Amino acid sequence: MEHNAELRDFLRTRRARLSVDDVDIGGTGRPRRVPGLRREEVAQLAGVSVDYYSRLEQGRHLNVSDEVLDAVARALRLDDTERAYLFRIAKTKPRRPRRRAPAPAQRVRPGVRRILETLDDVTPAFVFGRRMDVLAANKLARALFTDFGALPPRERNLLRYTFLDESTRELFVDWEDVARDNVGTLRLDAGRHPDDPVLMELVGELSVKSPEFRRWWADHNVRERTHGTKRYHHPLVGELTVQYESVALLGDPDQTLCIYTAEAGSPSEAALQLLANWTGDRVTEGR
């Protein structure tokens, strides 16, 4: 019998985060040795037999229907991102481990690079690829974070930067929230590309070098990066708050354009302008 380990672990962690108080179901009255709902309680909420749900949670290879997955998603109170992730990993047939060549390197097309350059003195902008690799970044993005293009290719990655560069704990005001979100985004990518050897190498390295990453990776949380707010404490320009928007690049699978903006007339806009002026001065001095 083949087993789907990712499906097993994902369902177990989703069940563990709920309690009887969270759902409309009567308790059994038995003392609880571990937190979370029991399998039979999830089965009852989903309207399936305990045996069927148990086999599903054990990761046994079942030809599970969309209707059952939808019922399980409702029972476990999954959000839209988690629901889509559940459907993806449940429909993925387990494979035996095998060596597989890495996918071809991702390239940013010239038109997208010109967009980044147009925004050089306006606002930070990046292009992220698989595994949250930083494929390109404009001048202000490099000034806000680091010059990813100057790093060795394997180190141009937002997860490595977040967890292995100690300066990020000062730069990111909400470092833990940022780091957790990045782990969730990587977990989502792992669901899309379960056989990516470079991703597995990245997970292994970070699990060894960072206890926080190792702990949060085991939580099996998933996160879709769409839009939001980030706060920074930059060593040159101080505090700034930006809003980000992530846009999928049609025609380039697994590439996302991420643009930061600051509210007009705000101290953060002034800080970005000061940072832009500083980068411009550095370019002039280097000529």
Secondary structure, 3 states (H helix, E strand, C coil): CCECHHHHHHHHHHHHCCCHHHCCCCCCCCCCCCCCCCHHHHHHHHCCCHHHHHHHHCCECCCCCHHHHHHHHHHCCCCHHHHHHHHHHHCCCCCCCCCCCCCCCCCCCHHHHHHHHHCCCCCCEEEECHHHEEEEECHHHHHHCCCHHHCCHHHCEHHHHHHHCCCHHHHECCHHHHHHHHHHHHHHHHHHCCCCHHHHHHHHHHHHHCHHHHHHHCCCCCCCCCEEEEEEEECCCEEEEEEEEEEECCCCCCCEEEEEECCCCCHHHHHHHHHHHHHHHHHHHHC
